[in-house]
Amino acid sequence: MNRPYRWLAQYYDELFASFRGPMDAARERVLGAILPGVETACDLACGTGTTALALARRGIDMYAVDLSPSMRRLAREKAARDRLPLHVLRGDMRSFRLPEAVDLITCEFDALNHVPRRADLRRVAKAVARALRPGGHFFFDVNNSLGFERYWTGTVWFETPHVVVVMRSGHNRKADRAWCDIDLFIRDGRCWRRRRERVDEVCWDSGEMRRVFQESGFELLRGWDAAPFFKKDNPMIGLGCRTVYLARKKAA
Ligand SMILES: C[S@@+](CC[C@H](N)C(=O)[O-])C[C@H]1O[C@@H](n2cnc3c(N)ncnc32)[C@H](O)[C@@H]1O
């Protein structure tokens, strides 16, 4: 097993394309009125940089933070290809620091669930609070325990001409944890090379979320069920499976 998102990173945009439209729609709905006032922002756990670049395209001075070297490399390549300014930084969402306080932090596509321990939610909330200016916003989405039950179970596979990806998932209801063992069979001339990695997730209920964010210097403004955003592109995401949140750091 490797650290996650080493091999998967290369195929990430292709494999998870059906999540992009719904996440864009959720961001537009929740942040639509806030974005015109945003000058600096950070996309935390930025993956291949798609959201960071969408915000940079609007003229926002963007930071993009991720733990995976492969993801950061792809984000830098996409920024160079699109000729957009993007500060890509290595960072752990539990401890990252930015060179300046920003107006907005985004953390999309259940990246916040990707921490090893339940207690890490508080560490992330504190690190985000430190990186935001007073009154700044934190936009994020998370998988809920019903989401783990519904779609972190069984085996799914995807095939493209250059890779076959087999994802075997499971969850532990009592611990509110889920995992996905990913086998990638990557075409290399006449051979197929097999690579493995595991993604682990942990989830929290809305009460826990509210308490932790409040204690870390935020008001949790609102949560939206994500299902309506997914209805068209990915109807598998049912009601109660995923929530989109907006939190605001208290003014000084
Ligand atoms: C499901 S992907 C989401 C990527 C991106 N936010 C998007 O919307 O496509 C999860 C991302 O979280 C990153 N990640 C996982 N644990 C992390 C951590 N502790 N700190 C920073 N990034 C992390 C992974 O490298 C990966 O890029």
The ligand as a Tripos MOL2 file, in Angstrom:
@<TRIPOS>MOLECULE
LIG
   27    29     1     0     0
SMALL
NO_CHARGES

@<TRIPOS>ATOM
      1 C1        -11.0610   13.3830   -2.7010 C.3       1 LIG1
      2 S1         -9.6320   14.3230   -3.0080 S.3       1 LIG1
      3 C2        -10.3350   15.9630   -3.1980 C.3       1 LIG1
      4 C3         -9.4750   16.8520   -4.0440 C.3       1 LIG1
      5 C4        -10.0810   18.2140   -4.3900 C.3       1 LIG1
      6 N1        -10.4670   18.9520   -3.2060 N.3       1 LIG1
      7 C5        -11.2550   18.0730   -5.3350 C.2       1 LIG1
      8 O1        -12.3160   18.6590   -5.0730 O.co2     1 LIG1
      9 O2        -11.1190   17.4130   -6.3660 O.co2     1 LIG1
     10 C6         -8.8730   14.4320   -1.4260 C.3       1 LIG1
     11 C7         -7.5780   15.2280   -1.4200 C.3       1 LIG1
     12 O3         -7.1780   15.4220   -0.0700 O.3       1 LIG1
     13 C8         -5.7670   15.3500   -0.0050 C.3       1 LIG1
     14 N2         -5.4150   15.0560    1.3940 N.ar      1 LIG1
     15 C9         -5.6610   13.9400    2.0990 C.ar      1 LIG1
     16 N3         -5.2480   14.0730    3.3670 N.ar      1 LIG1
     17 C10        -4.7250   15.3230    3.4590 C.ar      1 LIG1
     18 C11        -4.1530   16.0800    4.5280 C.ar      1 LIG1
     19 N4         -4.0240   15.5700    5.7670 N.pl3     1 LIG1
     20 N5         -3.7490   17.3440    4.2870 N.ar      1 LIG1
     21 C12        -3.8500   17.8740    3.0330 C.ar      1 LIG1
     22 N6         -4.3820   17.2020    1.9810 N.ar      1 LIG1
     23 C13        -4.8130   15.9480    2.2040 C.ar      1 LIG1
     24 C14        -5.4230   14.2460   -0.9830 C.3       1 LIG1
     25 O4         -4.0650   14.2690   -1.3680 O.3       1 LIG1
     26 C15        -6.3970   14.5620   -2.1170 C.3       1 LIG1
     27 O5         -5.8220   15.4600   -3.0230 O.3       1 LIG1
@<TRIPOS>BOND
     1     1     2 1
     2     2     3 1
     3     2    10 1
     4     3     4 1
     5     4     5 1
     6     5     6 1
     7     5     7 1
     8     7     8 2
     9     7     9 1
    10    10    11 1
    11    11    12 1
    12    11    26 1
    13    12    13 1
    14    13    14 1
    15    13    24 1
    16    14    15 ar
    17    14    23 ar
    18    15    16 ar
    19    16    17 ar
    20    17    18 ar
    21    17    23 ar
    22    18    19 1
    23    18    20 ar
    24    20    21 ar
    25    21    22 ar
    26    22    23 ar
    27    24    25 1
    28    24    26 1
    29    26    27 1
@<TRIPOS>SUBSTRUCTURE
     1 LIG1         1 GROUP 0 **** ****
